[in-house]
């Protein structure tokens, strides 16, 4: 991703997405991002992306290469976003029930959002995502 933000509004989206609600904007996160659940460190990076989507709370996506997958287990859970595509999920194994499907990724996002490919996002009501 370049150092500038990227925005696509409904008018600029391909026809398959033109009717989808919301708007997405990506921007690099300055500084370091540390992701933890309890005493488990999931990721640490200086290459995170902040995704703004409509009225939703902005989400931080961290590169998968900066995550420790030893404590994550891929699940069969999937969801679909008409703007970004299909999301796959991971559970934080050692965290028990709160860790179930707490991490997601778009392994093959729509071309407009290729910048979030190979990145992870987190449910922040269960996982702490801190910017330093």
MOQUI-V976292 format. One line per field, one symbol per residue. phi: phi as a letter, one per 40 degrees, with the letter a starting at -180 (. if undefined). A space follows every 50 residues. Layout:
phi = ???
This chain:
phi = .ccccbbbcdcccddcbdcccgabbbacccgcbbbbbgccccaaabbcbb bbbfcccdbcbbccccbcccbbbcbccbbbbccbhcbbbbbcdccgdccc fcbbabcacddcbdcccgbbbbcccbbcbbbb
